[in-house]
Amino acid sequence: MKHYHIVSRLAIYMLSVVLIIFGIFHFMYPYDLLVYVPDFLPGGITWAYFVGAAFILVGLSFMFNQFVKITSYLLAVLLIIFILTIHVPNALNAGAPEMRQWAIINILKDTAIVGFALHIAASAYHQHLHFEDND
């Protein structure tokens, strides 16, 4: 069982690094990401910074094994919102086939990360957020 734990932690550290890099990218190039903010959301560029901070905080949470259950669930919710409000509309409304392909790739990528985040949340038994007594 020790081998499983080491591989599992390594996978979580890998996701942590990826999330932190995504977060840094949001702070370095917020105006490049502004085009993805849905028009119905007020705040504009603030959302790029908010999402960058969220990615960095989730990555740090995973890396230091603190608040893992709640941050995993919040990451899953955030990415599902991205899929439904950004990637699906882009896939449906993209004029160029390449843009439609990128939107589908982003749907798949975010869906995979959602699955991983939910798996991390479900296996974070030692965390202090319990929805049921048998959790």
Z-matrix of the N, CA and C atoms (Angstrom, degrees):
N
C 1 1.443
C 2 1.528 1 111.75
N 3 1.320 2 116.49 1 -24.88
C 4 1.457 3 120.80 2 179.60
C 5 1.532 4 110.88 3 -62.74
N 6 1.337 5 116.84 4 -39.87
C 7 1.458 6 121.19 5 179.21
C 8 1.528 7 110.75 6 -60.20
N 9 1.325 8 117.22 7 -41.81
C 10 1.460 9 121.07 8 179.10
C 11 1.520 10 110.21 9 -61.37
N 12 1.315 11 117.00 10 -42.25
C 13 1.458 12 120.99 11 -178.98
C 14 1.527 13 111.12 12 -63.41
N 15 1.312 14 118.04 13 -41.90
C 16 1.468 15 121.37 14 -179.81
C 17 1.520 16 110.52 15 -65.20
N 18 1.314 17 117.80 16 -45.13
C 19 1.465 18 121.44 17 179.71
C 20 1.524 19 110.13 18 -65.28
N 21 1.317 20 116.87 19 -40.81
C 22 1.453 21 121.47 20 178.78
C 23 1.527 22 111.07 21 -62.21
N 24 1.310 23 117.55 22 -46.32
C 25 1.468 24 120.92 23 178.75
C 26 1.526 25 111.07 24 -64.03
N 27 1.322 26 116.95 25 -39.58
C 28 1.460 27 120.03 26 177.66
C 29 1.528 28 110.80 27 -60.80
N 30 1.314 29 117.35 28 -43.13
C 31 1.469 30 121.22 29 178.54
C 32 1.528 31 110.69 30 -63.07
N 33 1.315 32 116.83 31 -40.29
C 34 1.466 33 120.31 32 179.08
C 35 1.525 34 110.43 33 -67.51
N 36 1.331 35 117.58 34 -39.50
C 37 1.470 36 120.07 35 176.13
C 38 1.533 37 111.02 36 -62.84
N 39 1.319 38 116.90 37 -38.72
C 40 1.467 39 120.10 38 177.86
C 41 1.530 40 110.54 39 -62.20
N 42 1.328 41 116.69 40 -44.83
C 43 1.466 42 119.90 41 177.22
C 44 1.527 43 110.15 42 -63.54
N 45 1.317 44 117.76 43 -38.15
C 46 1.463 45 121.44 44 178.51
C 47 1.522 46 111.16 45 -58.12
N 48 1.315 47 116.19 46 -46.99
C 49 1.466 48 121.00 47 -179.47
C 50 1.532 49 110.04 48 -62.87
N 51 1.318 50 116.97 49 -43.41
C 52 1.471 51 120.65 50 179.34
C 53 1.527 52 110.58 51 -62.09
N 54 1.330 53 117.56 52 -44.53
C 55 1.463 54 120.65 53 179.72
C 56 1.521 55 111.64 54 -63.94
N 57 1.326 56 117.08 55 -40.65
C 58 1.465 57 120.05 56 178.79
C 59 1.527 58 110.37 57 -65.26
N 60 1.312 59 117.82 58 -39.74
C 61 1.475 60 120.95 59 177.11
C 62 1.528 61 110.15 60 -64.62
N 63 1.346 62 117.46 61 -43.60
C 64 1.473 63 120.00 62 175.22
C 65 1.523 64 110.53 63 -57.44
N 66 1.335 65 116.72 64 -43.05
C 67 1.459 66 120.84 65 179.87
C 68 1.517 67 112.34 66 -63.24
N 69 1.319 68 116.44 67 -44.33
C 70 1.464 69 120.46 68 177.85
C 71 1.517 70 110.43 69 -62.12
N 72 1.333 71 117.39 70 -40.57
C 73 1.458 72 121.68 71 177.54
C 74 1.527 73 110.62 72 -58.95
N 75 1.335 74 117.18 73 -39.30
C 76 1.464 75 120.39 74 179.06
C 77 1.533 76 111.57 75 -64.14
N 78 1.329 77 117.30 76 -33.10
C 79 1.459 78 120.09 77 177.87
C 80 1.524 79 112.24 78 -80.26
N 81 1.326 80 117.70 79 -31.64
C 82 1.464 81 120.73 80 -178.75
C 83 1.527 82 112.69 81 -77.65
N 84 1.342 83 117.11 82 -34.79
C 85 1.463 84 121.62 83 -174.64
C 86 1.527 85 111.55 84 -130.89
N 87 1.336 86 117.76 85 55.95
C 88 1.473 87 118.71 86 -176.02
C 89 1.526 88 112.97 87 -65.00
N 90 1.316 89 117.39 88 -32.92
C 91 1.470 90 119.26 89 -177.54
C 92 1.523 91 112.05 90 -73.19
N 93 1.331 92 117.50 91 -26.03
C 94 1.462 93 120.06 92 174.29
C 95 1.525 94 110.94 93 -68.68
N 96 1.324 95 116.55 94 -28.63
C 97 1.463 96 121.70 95 -178.30
C 98 1.519 97 112.35 96 -90.66
N 99 1.314 98 117.12 97 -13.11
C 100 1.464 99 121.17 98 -178.26
C 101 1.523 100 112.26 99 -59.64
N 102 1.319 101 117.74 100 -30.95
C 103 1.464 102 120.57 101 -179.46
C 104 1.530 103 111.87 102 -65.91
N 105 1.340 104 117.69 103 -18.65
C 106 1.457 105 121.00 104 179.78
C 107 1.525 106 113.42 105 -89.06
N 108 1.340 107 117.48 106 -10.70
C 109 1.463 108 120.41 107 178.69
C 110 1.527 109 107.67 108 -72.75
N 111 1.337 110 117.57 109 122.88
C 112 1.472 111 119.79 110 -179.71
C 113 1.523 112 111.76 111 -58.98
N 114 1.326 113 116.13 112 145.35
C 115 1.468 114 121.73 113 -176.99
C 116 1.530 115 113.01 114 -62.23
N 117 1.319 116 117.31 115 -27.91
C 118 1.463 117 119.68 116 -176.72
C 119 1.534 118 113.21 117 -76.80
N 120 1.341 119 117.41 118 -7.75
C 121 1.460 120 120.53 119 179.17
C 122 1.526 121 110.61 120 -92.80
N 123 1.328 122 117.83 121 122.93
C 124 1.465 123 118.78 122 173.76
C 125 1.530 124 109.54 123 -76.56
N 126 1.290 125 116.87 124 157.50
C 127 1.464 126 119.93 125 175.78
C 128 1.507 127 114.32 126 113.16
N 129 1.322 128 117.59 127 -24.80
C 130 1.455 129 121.84 128 175.73
C 131 1.519 130 114.48 129 51.60
N 132 1.326 131 116.15 130 -114.57
C 133 1.459 132 123.41 131 -172.08
C 134 1.532 133 112.32 132 -63.99
N 135 1.324 134 116.75 133 -23.42
C 136 1.463 135 120.85 134 178.81
C 137 1.520 136 111.26 135 -56.75
N 138 1.330 137 117.16 136 -34.32
C 139 1.466 138 120.82 137 -178.39
C 140 1.522 139 111.92 138 -66.65
N 141 1.331 140 117.10 139 -34.63
C 142 1.468 141 119.49 140 177.70
C 143 1.525 142 109.85 141 -63.85
N 144 1.325 143 116.42 142 -42.71
C 145 1.465 144 120.13 143 178.58
C 146 1.533 145 111.25 144 -68.88
N 147 1.324 146 116.86 145 -40.54
C 148 1.464 147 120.88 146 179.20
C 149 1.525 148 111.11 147 -60.49
N 150 1.323 149 116.12 148 -47.06
C 151 1.469 150 120.45 149 -179.52
C 152 1.527 151 110.11 150 -66.29
N 153 1.335 152 117.57 151 -40.03
C 154 1.465 153 120.35 152 176.43
C 155 1.516 154 111.71 153 -59.32
N 156 1.335 155 116.13 154 -45.67
C 157 1.466 156 120.05 155 178.23
C 158 1.529 157 110.77 156 -63.60
N 159 1.337 158 116.62 157 -39.90
C 160 1.467 159 120.08 158 179.37
C 161 1.522 160 110.80 159 -62.60
N 162 1.332 161 117.43 160 -45.19
C 163 1.464 162 120.46 161 179.21
C 164 1.533 163 111.15 162 -61.27
N 165 1.323 164 116.89 163 -43.55
C 166 1.459 165 120.27 164 -179.78
C 167 1.523 166 110.51 165 -64.73
N 168 1.324 167 117.47 166 -44.18
C 169 1.458 168 120.25 167 -179.52
C 170 1.526 169 112.09 168 -64.93
N 171 1.332 170 117.58 169 -40.21
C 172 1.467 171 119.91 170 177.38
C 173 1.527 172 109.38 171 -65.41
N 174 1.330 173 117.64 172 -42.96
C 175 1.460 174 120.61 173 177.99
C 176 1.513 175 111.96 174 -59.36
N 177 1.326 176 117.30 175 -43.08
C 178 1.466 177 120.98 176 177.94
C 179 1.531 178 111.05 177 -67.58
N 180 1.323 179 116.59 178 -37.96
C 181 1.461 180 120.63 179 177.16
C 182 1.521 181 110.88 180 -59.71
N 183 1.327 182 116.42 181 -45.93
C 184 1.465 183 120.58 182 178.67
C 185 1.528 184 110.91 183 -65.83
N 186 1.326 185 116.38 184 -41.96
C 187 1.457 186 120.59 185 -175.84
C 188 1.531 187 111.89 186 -64.91
N 189 1.339 188 115.66 187 -40.97
C 190 1.462 189 119.77 188 -176.89
C 191 1.525 190 112.62 189 -98.38
N 192 1.329 191 116.85 190 4.74
C 193 1.467 192 123.01 191 174.58
C 194 1.529 193 112.37 192 57.42
N 195 1.322 194 115.93 193 45.26
C 196 1.458 195 122.40 194 178.69
C 197 1.526 196 109.28 195 -125.11
N 198 1.320 197 117.57 196 132.51
C 199 1.472 198 123.10 197 178.43
C 200 1.521 199 111.98 198 57.53
N 201 1.305 200 117.05 199 32.98
C 202 1.462 201 122.26 200 -172.44
C 203 1.527 202 112.07 201 -64.58
N 204 1.317 203 117.18 202 -42.67
C 205 1.463 204 119.37 203 -176.41
C 206 1.528 205 111.06 204 -62.50
N 207 1.317 206 118.19 205 -50.15
C 208 1.464 207 121.16 206 -177.72
C 209 1.522 208 111.23 207 -67.37
N 210 1.339 209 117.51 208 -41.55
C 211 1.472 210 118.13 209 -179.14
C 212 1.525 211 111.00 210 -69.30
N 213 1.323 212 117.81 211 -30.46
C 214 1.469 213 120.29 212 176.29
C 215 1.515 214 111.00 213 -65.55
N 216 1.329 215 115.82 214 -45.67
C 217 1.467 216 119.41 215 178.48
C 218 1.528 217 111.09 216 -64.55
N 219 1.330 218 117.36 217 -40.63
C 220 1.468 219 120.07 218 179.01
C 221 1.527 220 111.49 219 -65.86
N 222 1.329 221 116.92 220 -38.85
C 223 1.465 222 120.21 221 176.10
C 224 1.528 223 110.44 222 -62.02
N 225 1.323 224 116.96 223 -43.08
C 226 1.461 225 120.74 224 179.50
C 227 1.530 226 110.49 225 -61.52
N 228 1.322 227 117.21 226 -44.42
C 229 1.466 228 120.82 227 179.22
C 230 1.527 229 110.36 228 -63.50
N 231 1.322 230 117.47 229 -45.04
C 232 1.463 231 121.57 230 -180.00
C 233 1.525 232 110.98 231 -59.15
N 234 1.324 233 116.88 232 -44.80
C 235 1.465 234 119.80 233 -178.28
C 236 1.525 235 111.90 234 -71.18
N 237 1.318 236 118.19 235 -33.54
C 238 1.468 237 120.10 236 175.05
C 239 1.523 238 109.92 237 -64.72
N 240 1.328 239 116.81 238 -39.17
C 241 1.468 240 120.31 239 175.46
C 242 1.525 241 109.86 240 -61.79
N 243 1.344 242 117.62 241 -43.18
C 244 1.469 243 120.67 242 176.63
C 245 1.518 244 111.46 243 -58.13
N 246 1.319 245 115.80 244 -45.99
C 247 1.462 246 120.16 245 -178.22
C 248 1.523 247 110.05 246 -59.67
N 249 1.331 248 116.76 247 -47.13
C 250 1.462 249 120.72 248 -174.22
C 251 1.526 250 113.80 249 -76.53
N 252 1.340 251 117.80 250 -32.91
C 253 1.465 252 119.51 251 -174.77
C 254 1.524 253 114.51 252 -100.66
N 255 1.323 254 117.43 253 -18.66
C 256 1.467 255 120.06 254 -177.34
C 257 1.518 256 111.46 255 -117.15
N 258 1.331 257 117.13 256 -59.29
C 259 1.462 258 120.28 257 -170.09
C 260 1.522 259 113.69 258 -72.86
N 261 1.324 260 118.27 259 -43.18
C 262 1.472 261 119.69 260 179.19
C 263 1.527 262 110.81 261 -64.75
N 264 1.358 263 119.38 262 -48.33
C 265 1.467 264 117.77 263 175.94
C 266 1.531 265 113.20 264 -59.00
N 267 1.336 266 117.49 265 -37.21
C 268 1.466 267 119.93 266 177.08
C 269 1.526 268 111.19 267 -64.89
N 270 1.311 269 116.74 268 -40.19
C 271 1.470 270 120.19 269 179.47
C 272 1.524 271 110.98 270 -66.31
N 273 1.315 272 116.59 271 -36.80
C 274 1.472 273 120.25 272 -177.73
C 275 1.522 274 112.93 273 -79.23
N 276 1.328 275 117.30 274 -30.94
C 277 1.462 276 120.88 275 -171.45
C 278 1.520 277 114.70 276 -110.97
N 279 1.305 278 118.12 277 1.08
C 280 1.468 279 120.08 278 -178.04
C 281 1.517 280 109.88 279 -67.43
N 282 1.319 281 115.43 280 134.74
C 283 1.457 282 119.58 281 178.93
C 284 1.520 283 112.16 282 -80.53
N 285 1.302 284 116.24 283 -41.33
C 286 1.458 285 121.15 284 -177.65
C 287 1.530 286 109.84 285 -88.76
N 288 1.319 287 117.49 286 138.70
C 289 1.471 288 120.05 287 179.06
C 290 1.528 289 113.01 288 -59.83
N 291 1.341 290 117.38 289 -33.07
C 292 1.464 291 119.86 290 179.26
C 293 1.522 292 111.10 291 -64.46
N 294 1.338 293 116.81 292 -39.02
C 295 1.465 294 120.35 293 -179.96
C 296 1.527 295 110.63 294 -68.65
N 297 1.319 296 116.87 295 -36.96
C 298 1.468 297 120.73 296 176.02
C 299 1.528 298 109.89 297 -64.21
N 300 1.333 299 116.29 298 -40.79
C 301 1.460 300 120.78 299 178.97
C 302 1.529 301 110.72 300 -64.38
N 303 1.335 302 118.07 301 -42.56
C 304 1.464 303 120.81 302 177.61
C 305 1.517 304 111.34 303 -63.33
N 306 1.334 305 117.20 304 -38.49
C 307 1.462 306 120.33 305 178.69
C 308 1.527 307 110.44 306 -64.09
N 309 1.320 308 117.55 307 -41.05
C 310 1.467 309 121.39 308 178.90
C 311 1.525 310 110.05 309 -66.61
N 312 1.322 311 117.03 310 -40.64
C 313 1.472 312 120.54 311 176.55
C 314 1.526 313 109.96 312 -60.76
N 315 1.334 314 117.39 313 -42.00
C 316 1.463 315 120.64 314 178.69
C 317 1.526 316 111.97 315 -66.80
N 318 1.324 317 117.04 316 -35.82
C 319 1.468 318 119.97 317 174.84
C 320 1.524 319 109.59 318 -60.93
N 321 1.313 320 116.51 319 -47.30
C 322 1.465 321 120.55 320 -179.44
C 323 1.527 322 111.91 321 -64.79
N 324 1.323 323 117.13 322 -43.32
C 325 1.474 324 121.49 323 179.30
C 326 1.521 325 110.99 324 -61.29
N 327 1.322 326 116.50 325 -49.59
C 328 1.454 327 119.47 326 -178.69
C 329 1.529 328 111.98 327 -67.34
N 330 1.329 329 117.07 328 -34.25
C 331 1.467 330 120.03 329 175.84
C 332 1.524 331 110.57 330 -63.96
N 333 1.330 332 117.10 331 -40.97
C 334 1.462 333 120.62 332 178.05
C 335 1.527 334 110.66 333 -64.04
N 336 1.319 335 117.76 334 -41.78
C 337 1.462 336 120.50 335 179.53
C 338 1.529 337 110.29 336 -68.28
N 339 1.340 338 117.89 337 -36.33
C 340 1.465 339 120.81 338 175.11
C 341 1.526 340 109.75 339 -59.26
N 342 1.324 341 116.61 340 -46.84
C 343 1.460 342 120.03 341 178.83
C 344 1.513 343 112.05 342 -59.85
N 345 1.323 344 116.98 343 -43.02
C 346 1.459 345 121.29 344 179.09
C 347 1.531 346 110.28 345 -65.36
N 348 1.335 347 117.02 346 -42.28
C 349 1.468 348 120.58 347 179.62
C 350 1.529 349 110.82 348 -63.27
N 351 1.323 350 117.43 349 -40.89
C 352 1.462 351 120.39 350 178.39
C 353 1.528 352 110.92 351 -66.69
N 354 1.317 353 116.49 352 -36.97
C 355 1.471 354 120.08 353 176.32
C 356 1.527 355 110.57 354 -64.53
N 357 1.310 356 116.65 355 -42.67
C 358 1.468 357 120.92 356 177.95
C 359 1.522 358 109.62 357 -62.14
N 360 1.332 359 117.44 358 -44.58
C 361 1.468 360 120.88 359 179.69
C 362 1.517 361 111.06 360 -61.76
N 363 1.328 362 116.64 361 -43.05
C 364 1.459 363 120.50 362 -177.91
C 365 1.524 364 111.90 363 -67.46
N 366 1.316 365 117.34 364 -28.35
C 367 1.465 366 119.44 365 -177.90
C 368 1.527 367 112.79 366 -95.89
N 369 1.309 368 117.96 367 3.60
C 370 1.469 369 121.61 368 -179.55
C 371 1.526 370 109.53 369 -88.98
N 372 1.326 371 116.76 370 64.86
C 373 1.460 372 122.13 371 -175.91
C 374 1.522 373 113.18 372 -65.70
N 375 1.304 374 116.22 373 -34.03
C 376 1.456 375 120.11 374 -174.94
C 377 1.527 376 112.74 375 -79.01
N 378 1.322 377 117.77 376 -5.25
C 379 1.462 378 120.93 377 179.22
C 380 1.529 379 109.48 378 -75.79
N 381 1.306 380 117.55 379 164.26
C 382 1.457 381 121.58 380 -170.66
C 383 1.523 382 113.98 381 -103.17
N 384 1.289 383 118.74 382 26.84
C 385 1.465 384 121.95 383 174.70
C 386 1.513 385 107.69 384 -114.92
N 387 1.304 386 117.04 385 110.13
C 388 1.470 387 120.58 386 -176.67
C 389 1.519 388 109.15 387 -123.61
N 390 1.319 389 115.85 388 126.04
C 391 1.455 390 121.10 389 177.24
C 392 1.524 391 110.69 390 -92.05
N 393 1.307 392 117.24 391 -22.90
C 394 1.455 393 122.02 392 179.68
C 395 1.532 394 108.12 393 -138.54
N 396 1.322 395 115.27 394 157.44
C 397 1.469 396 119.09 395 179.25
C 398 1.523 397 112.77 396 -66.84
N 399 1.334 398 117.11 397 -29.52
C 400 1.463 399 119.66 398 -178.28
C 401 1.513 400 113.18 399 -88.31
N 402 1.297 401 118.90 400 8.33
C 403 1.466 402 122.69 401 179.99
C 404 1.505 403 110.49 402 -79.39
